[in-house]
Amino acid sequence: MEKELVYELMDAFKGFKGLRPNAFKESDVKNSEFMLLIKLDKFLSKNNETKAKTTDLSKILELSPSTITPLINSLEEKGYLKREYDKTDRRIVLLSFTEEGYSLKEKMNTEFNNRMKGLIKHLGEKDTKELIRLLKKCGEYVNKKEEINKCSK
């Protein structure tokens, strides 16, 4: 019984791949780069900024600067991000979207929001709230497991 539930759960999670925007699937952006773009956009919007420090992005993503540097390099090479150095302190690196990056981000956001709205319509308000509750509970479990694993190393 437990093994069957594991497989059903795995199959259920596989179904979420369809939520990814077509703009993402059709672009040359990898999953990790996509997440960086989303987090950068959220940070800039929340703080009403046009540029973000790489150190801020590192904190938001909970990744070391050395881990996000290859992602930033790749997105810069692909023409989606622009890197600048602070005029008063050259150690500070600022990131912003290029026109192409902004356009891709807008397409992804629009598609993703439309898919979420479609899902809400499909599920209805009651089931949507239940799904949110369950996903948050899953997140708590996963995050707690990660903390336990970190402590046991």
Secondary structure, DSSP 8 states (H G I E B T S, - for coil): -HHHHHHHHHHHHHGGGGGS-HHHHHSS--HHHHHHHHHHHHHHHHTT-S-EEHHHHHHHHT--HHHHHHHHHHHHHTTSEEEEE-SS-TT-EEEEE-HHHHHHHHHHHHHHHHHHHHHHHHHHHHHHHHHHHHHHHHHHHHHHHHHHHHHH-
